[in-house]
Structures are given as C-alpha cells and as structure tokens.
C-alpha cells in the first residue's frame, strides 16, 4: 500500500494487473487500463512545499477511490502517476471513467 494515497503501491498494482491479465486471457473478458498523471506536481512542490504536493496526490487518489467501479484496481505507480484497471470494461467505458 502506498503511504500517501492508501492505494496499491507500484509493486501491488503490477501484481494485480498481472492477475487481471491472466484472468482476462482465461475467461475471454477484456479489461481496460487508465493511466493518470497529476500535472504540474513539481511546480506545486517547489512553490508551496512537498506537503502541498502530497496533499494534491492524496486528493487525486481520493477522487479515484471514490469513483472506482466494483472490481476495479487502482494504484500509485510513482510520483504523480496513478493507474486504474477496469475489469471487464470496454475502451468506451474506460474513456468515460477517465
């Protein structure tokens, strides 16, 4: 678990992504991957402090967590990057969620 976001950390996210890919291959059910990056995080850190940057990351993660579809997996991949796997969701739905 990532200490700032309470989402999966990179290792946990990659593990779950691998599991979902195996299940998708075995069952024939597709899934979608969303990659999000918080823009200007470096500028927030420089201008306002690292604590403000952490708060921005935490806020973005809370928005993601609050809107996750059932069965979805979300994680912090590093820095300002978040990933979401939508199990069984076609690309159109992934775009809508993003």
C-alpha positions as CSV (number, residue, x, y, z in Angstrom):
1,X,0.0,0.0,0.0
2,X,1.2,3.5,-0.9
3,X,1.7,5.5,2.3
4,X,0.3,8.8,0.9
5,X,-2.7,7.5,-1.1
6,X,-3.7,4.3,0.6
7,X,-3.9,2.9,-2.9
8,X,-1.8,-0.1,-4.0
9,X,1.9,0.8,-4.4
10,X,3.6,0.1,-7.8
11,X,4.5,-3.5,-6.8
12,X,1.0,-4.3,-5.7
13,X,-0.6,-2.7,-8.7
14,X,1.7,-4.6,-11.1
15,X,0.8,-7.8,-9.3
16,X,-2.9,-7.1,-9.6
17,X,-2.5,-6.1,-13.2
18,X,-0.8,-9.4,-14.0
19,X,-3.6,-11.3,-12.2
20,X,-6.2,-9.5,-14.2
21,X,-4.4,-10.1,-17.5
22,X,-4.3,-13.8,-16.7
23,X,-8.0,-13.9,-15.8
24,X,-8.9,-11.9,-18.9
25,X,-7.0,-14.3,-21.1
26,X,-8.5,-17.4,-19.4
27,X,-12.1,-16.1,-19.5
28,X,-12.0,-14.0,-22.6
29,X,-13.3,-11.0,-20.7
30,X,-11.5,-7.8,-21.7
31,X,-10.3,-5.1,-19.3
32,X,-9.1,-1.5,-19.7
33,X,-6.1,0.3,-18.2
34,X,-6.2,4.0,-17.4
35,X,-3.0,5.9,-16.7
36,X,-3.3,9.3,-14.9
37,X,-0.7,11.8,-14.2
38,X,-1.1,14.9,-12.0
39,X,0.1,17.8,-14.0
40,X,2.5,20.4,-12.5
41,X,3.1,18.4,-9.3
42,X,6.8,19.5,-9.4
43,X,5.7,23.2,-9.5
44,X,3.3,22.6,-6.6
45,X,6.2,21.0,-4.6
46,X,8.5,23.9,-5.4
47,X,6.0,26.8,-5.0
48,X,4.0,25.5,-2.0
49,X,6.0,22.7,-0.4
50,X,6.3,18.9,-0.5
51,X,3.4,18.7,2.0
52,X,1.2,20.5,-0.5
53,X,2.3,18.2,-3.3
54,X,1.5,15.2,-1.1
55,X,-1.9,16.7,-0.3
56,X,-2.6,17.1,-4.1
57,X,-1.6,13.4,-4.7
58,X,-3.8,12.3,-1.7
59,X,-6.8,14.4,-3.1
60,X,-6.4,12.9,-6.6
61,X,-6.3,9.4,-5.1
62,X,-9.4,10.1,-3.0
63,X,-11.3,11.1,-6.2
64,X,-10.1,7.9,-8.0
65,X,-11.0,5.7,-5.0
66,X,-14.5,7.3,-4.6
67,X,-15.3,6.7,-8.2
68,X,-13.9,3.2,-8.7
69,X,-16.2,0.7,-10.3
70,X,-16.7,-2.6,-8.4
71,X,-13.8,-4.9,-9.1
72,X,-11.5,-2.1,-10.4
73,X,-7.9,-1.9,-9.2
74,X,-6.1,1.4,-8.6
75,X,-2.5,2.1,-7.5
76,X,0.1,4.8,-7.3
77,X,2.8,4.0,-9.8
78,X,5.2,6.6,-8.6
79,X,5.5,10.3,-8.2
80,X,2.4,11.9,-9.8
81,X,1.3,8.7,-11.7
82,X,-1.8,6.7,-10.9
83,X,-3.0,3.6,-12.7
84,X,-6.5,2.1,-12.8
85,X,-7.5,-1.3,-14.2
86,X,-11.2,-1.7,-15.1
87,X,-12.0,-5.4,-15.2
88,X,-14.4,-6.3,-17.9
89,X,-14.8,-2.7,-19.1
90,X,-14.6,-1.9,-22.8
91,X,-12.5,1.0,-24.0
92,X,-15.6,3.3,-24.3
93,X,-16.3,2.8,-20.6
94,X,-12.7,3.4,-19.7
95,X,-12.7,6.7,-21.5
96,X,-15.9,7.7,-19.7
97,X,-14.4,6.8,-16.3
98,X,-11.2,8.6,-17.2
